[in-house]
Amino acid sequence: MFKQSAQHIASYYAQTFPTPIPLRPTLQGQHDTDVVIVGAGFSGLHTALRLALAGKRVTLLESSRVAWAASGRNGGQALLGWSCDMPPLEKSLGTERARRLWDSMCWAAEEMRELPLRHGFDIDYRPGSLWAAVLPRRVKMLEEALHEAEDKWGYDGLRLIGRDELAQWIGSPRYQAALYDGKGAHLNPLKLAQGLAIALEAAGGGIFEQSQVVDYQQTNNGYRVRTERGEVRCDVLVLACNAYIDRLDRTLSRRLLPVGSYQVATAPLDPALAASLLPRNSCVIDNQFVPDYFRLTPDHRLLFGGGCTYLGGIPKDVASATRPYLERVFPQLTGVTIDYAWGGHIDCSMRRTPDVGRDSQRYWLQGFSGHGVLPTLAAAKAVSDAILGDDDLLALYQGIDNGRFPGGDTLAAPLEAAAKAWYRLRDHF
């Protein structure tokens, strides 16, 4: 179990948040509600808000703080699609059903743009994303993705940018080509999470922080959920714990591997220099197996990440570990001051496919595998719709093959790390 805290880590997002981050009460005593959601990250917050707006009594329990984990620390890239891309989904579901799942992702992209405006909060939303190729042989991946998107998934939002034009988009010689997606975007994830929380409270939902769930039991009428100081009885239980599901549900936790991920934010750059790095202010992720990803912040910093550790740890000196990769992409930033460096854990499933489903009146959302800004919203729609009586979308997720990691609790991480070492080597050849 990873150690959690009552304070947000010293990330760029937390340290530059424009107001004091709200501190919400701890659950005490006995309560009754319609739906208990465990975990106040994106998937839990989106699900809770949709249910509260539909008239359900919702109680959200968080062991630390709202968006304390990956939802408040991530790269802020709202990219259409899943970490696994479409082939594993098509293999599980067939082309027609996989396309319905893709359509829900397109809905999520539009909803992400409109939702903050609807509820009156700002997330520093900026449109435009790039998927870039480092190796010449991986330019073909971009070309194939473009044709497949148009021909198979009916998506015409992509544009291939060749090397001769790429300098107008990325001020780096490292890349061969890129796919531009005008419906992708980047944003401040902690602002998004806190905005969702405030909207949920305005809709009548309750949020309790520092209220770790120690166990739950199914009853004749639903579930009894216990924390150290309180108890909630509910009709429906939603587990949205992601990498922190751990001992609360061993069946679900064995379908996940917590992977360490980390990133940095530079000191504010001269605006002209910042604009030369990303002239059109799109976010970027490359198509290496272990990708670099980066974007500009509104205060002209470069936010850069890409390192990961399959054994779960985080480097003691994240800035030193990340600097070589940042300077490899942007040599003009050699020696740049790094103001913030932080890390966290993402919830990787074995095939990088989303693990979303239900049994009885217990639902779960997990397995976003480091690509969760839009997928959590799409999954929350599936779960909330099912709770409200329409399970068509959830049935698609339940058709995805999500297996357990081999090796059990002891060997899963070392086996996965060894397998991934081979793919890391392929990033260089």
N, C-alpha and C positions, 0 to 999 in steps of 0.2 A: 504494500500500500504506500503510495506516495504521500509525503507529508504535506498537509494543507495548512492554510494560514488565514487569519482574520484580516490580513492586509494584502492588497494587490502588490505584486512584485514591481520593482522599479523599472518598468518598461517605458518606452517613449509615450505610449498611450496613457498610462496611468499618471506619469509625471507631468504631462502637459494637458491633462483633462481640464477644461475651462472652469469648472466649479468643483467644490468638494464632492467626491463620489458619495452618494447617499448610503447611509448605514441603516439597514433594516433590522427589525426585531428578531429575536430568537424565539422559536416555537416553545411555548410552555402550556401545560394543561392539556385538556381534551377538546377536540374539535370535530365537527362533522362537515363534510363537503361533498360535492359531486365527483370531482376529479382531483387526485393528488399527482403532481408531477415532481419527480426527483431529479434535480439538476437544473441550475439556472444559467445554462449556456444557450447558444442559438437555438438548438432543437427544442429544448424545454420552453424557452421564452416564446418562440413562434407558435408552438402548439398551445401554450397557455393563453396567449392573446387571442388566437382564433376561437378558442372555446369560450372564453369570457365574453367576447363580442357576440357570440351566438346565444348567450344567456346562461351558460353553465357556471356553477360555483366552482372556482378553481383555487387550489392551494399549491404553491410552488415552494419546495423545500430545497435549500442549498447548504451544503456542508461548510462552505467558505463564504465567498461574496459573489454577487451577480457577476458573471463573466470573469471569475477569478482564473480559470484555466484557459484552454486553447481559444475559446471564443473571445477573450479579451486580450489575447497576445499575438494573434496570427498576422500573416502578411497583408490582410485586408484586400485580397484579390477576389472579386466576385466573377468567377469564370464559369461559363456554361459547360456543363458536363460533370462527370465523376472522375475520380482518380484512376479508375480502371479503364476509362474511355468506353466506347460502345460495344466492342466485340464480345466481352464476357456477358454483357446484358443481353445481347442478341442471341448468344448461344443458349442462355437459360430460358429466354422468353419467346424467341422467334422474332422475326423482323417487325411484324405488325404491332405486337405488344411492346416491343422495345421502342418503337416510334411513339407510342402513347406516353411512355415514360420520358422520352426526350421532349415531347410537347409540354409535359409538366415542368421540365427544366426551363424551357422558354418562358412559360408563365412566371416562374420564380424570378427570372431576370427582370421582367417588367414590374413585378410586384416589389422587388427590391428598390427599384427607382421610385415607385409611387408611394410605398408604405410610409416612409418618413414624412413626406409632404402631407399625407392624409392625417397623420397624427401630430404634426407640428414640431418635429425635431430634426436636427441637422446631423449628417453622418459624413460630411466632407466627400460626398459622392462625386466621382469624376468618371465619365464614360471612356471606354476604349481599353482593349487588352491585346497583347501580342504574344504569340506562341512561337518561339524562335529556335532555329536549328544552328547548332555549333559545328557539327560535322557535315561535310558535303553529302555523305551518304544518307543523312537524315533529313535532307531537303525533300526527299521522296515521301517521307512520312507526312509532311505538310501538304504536299500535292494530293496524296491519297485521301487525307482527311478532308480537304476542300471538296473533292469530287464526291466522296461518300456523304458529306453533309448535304450537298445539293441533291444528289440522285436518290439517296436512301432515306434521309431524314427530313427532306423538304426544307432545309435551312439555307437561306441565301445571304446570311449576314457576314460571311467570311470573304476576305480578300487576300490573295497571295502577294507579298511584297518581296521582290527580288533583291539581290545584293546591290545592284546599281542604284536602287531607290532607298535602301535601308538606312543610309546615313541621315535621311530626313526624319527618321523615327527613333533610332538608337545611336548615340554618339560613341560607338564602340566598334573596333574592327573584328571583334570575335565572332560575329554571326554571319551566316551564309544567306539566310532568308527568314521570313516570318509570316505567320498568318495573323491578320488583323481581324478582330471581332468587335464591331461597333456596339454590340449589345452587352459585351463584357464591361467590367468597370473596376474601380478600386475605391476604397472607403476606409473610414476609421472604425474598426470593429468594436472597440469599447464604447464609442458613442452610439453605435447601433444597438448594442446590448442594453445599455442604460436607457436609451430611448424606448426600446421595447418594454422594459420593466416599468417605466413610468406610464406608458400607454396601458399596460396590463392593470396597474393599480387604478388608473382612471376608469377602466372598464369594470372594476369591482373585484379583481383578482387579488389574492393575498400572497405576499412573498415573505418568507422567513429565511434569514441568513444564519450562518453558524449553527445550523440545525441538521447535523448529519444523521441520516437514517441508519439505525443500527439493525433493524430487521423489519420484515413485513409478513403478514399472514393472511391467507384467504379465509374469509368468513362466509356465512350463509348469504349475506347481503352484499358482499363486496370484499374490501380489504381493510385491514388494520395496519397502519404504518406507524412505527415507533421511532422517536428520536431519544436522545439522552434525557430530555426534559419534558417531552410532550408526546402526544399521540393524536393521530387523525384517522377517522373512519371515513371511507369513501366508497363509491360505487365502482370507480374506474381508477386504475393505477397506470401511470406512464413512467417508464425508466428512461431517462435521458442523461445518463451519467458518463457515457462515452469512455475515455481512457480510465476513468475513476470508478467503474462499476465494481471491480475488485471482488471483495468477499460478499458484497450484498447479493450477488447472483452469480454463482460459479458457472452455471450453464452458459450465460451470456458472456462472462469474462473470458472463457476459454475460446471464444471466437474472435478475440481481440489480442493484439500485441501493442502495448504502450511503447511508442517510439519517441525518443528525444529529438526535438527540433529547435533551432535557435536562429537569431537574426540580430542586426544592429541598426542603429540610426546615426548618421553622421551629425556633426554640428551643422547649423544652418549654412548653406552655401551662398555665394554670390548669386543673385537671381539669374544673371546672364550665364554663369557656369551651369547652374541647375538646368536651365532651359536647353543648353547644348547637350546635356546627357540624354534627355528625353524630350525632343523638340515638340512633340504633340501630346505630351503628358499622358501617355498610355502606360499601364503597368506591363511588366514583361515577366514571362517564365519561359525557360528553355526546355527542349525536349530530350535532355540527357536523362539517364535513369535516376541520378541524384541531381535534380535541377537547381540552378540558381534562379532566384526571383527577386525583383526589385521594382521600386516605384518612387515617385517624388511625393513628399508631404506638402500641405499648403504653406508651411513655413520654410520651404526650399531645402529640406533635408533629403538625402537619399536613404531610403529604408531598404536594406539588403539582407537576404537570407538564403539558405540553401543547405546548410549542414544538417546531418541527422545521425543519430546513434541508435542502432537496433538493440543494443543491450540496455537502453533506457536512461542512461546517464546524460548529463549535460556537461560540456567542458567547463573547467573552473574559470578559465579566462576566455569567455565567448568572443570578445573583441579581437584578441590575438588569433583565435582559431578561424575567424571569419575574414579578417583583413586580407589575407592572400587571395581569396576568391573575389572579393570586391575589387582589389587592385588589378586582378587579371582581366576583369571585364572593363574597368575604367582606369587605365594607367594614369590618366590625368589627375586622379584622386590619390595618388601615392602619398602616403603620410597624412592623409586627411584626419582631422580629429573625429573620434567616435564618442559621442555623448552618451549613448544608451546601448546596452547589450543585454539580452535576456533570452530565455528559452522556456520550454514547456514540453508537454507530451501530447501526442496525437494518437487517435484510436485506429490503428491499422487492422483491417480484416485480412484474411489470408490471400484473397484474390483482389483486394482493394475495391470490392463491391460493397454497396451500402447494405447494412443489416437492419432491416426495419420490419416489424411484424407484430403479431399478437397471439396469445392463447387465452381463452376465456375473456376476461375483461382486463387483462394485463397487456400493455403495449410496450414496445421498446424502439428506440432510434439510436443507432450507433454505426461504427465502421466507416466513417467518412474519410478516413485515411489521408488526412492532411489537405483535403479539398472540400471544405464544408460551408463556405459562406452561402452559396446558393443551394447546394444539395440539402442542407439542413432545413431550409425553407420549403423546398419541394417535398421532403419527407414529412415535415410538420403538417402540410396540407393533407397528405395521405392519411396520417394518423387522426388528425382532428376531424376530417370528413368521415372516417370510419366510426369514430365515437358518436358522431351526429347522425349516423345511419347509412352513409354511402361508403361502401368498402371497395369500390371498383379499383381505385388507384392503389390502395394498400395491397390488394390481391396481386398486383404486378410485382411489388417488392417481395412478397412472400414466395413468388415463383423463382427468385434468384437463389442460386446455390451458394450458401455460405457455410463452409466447413470449419471444424476446429483446427487450431494449429497443432501440428504433430509434436510429440515430445512432452506434452503436459506443461505444468507450471515451471518445471525445472529446466527443460531442454528447449522449449519453444524459441526463446530469444536467441540462444547461441546457434541453433540450426538456421533460423532466419537470417542472422547476421552472416553466417558462412555463405548461404545462398546468395545474399545480396552483394557480397564481396566480388563475386564473378561478374555481376552486372555492372558494378562500379568500374571494373577493368575495361569493360566494353565501352564506357564513356570516353576512353582515351584512344580508341582504335577504330 
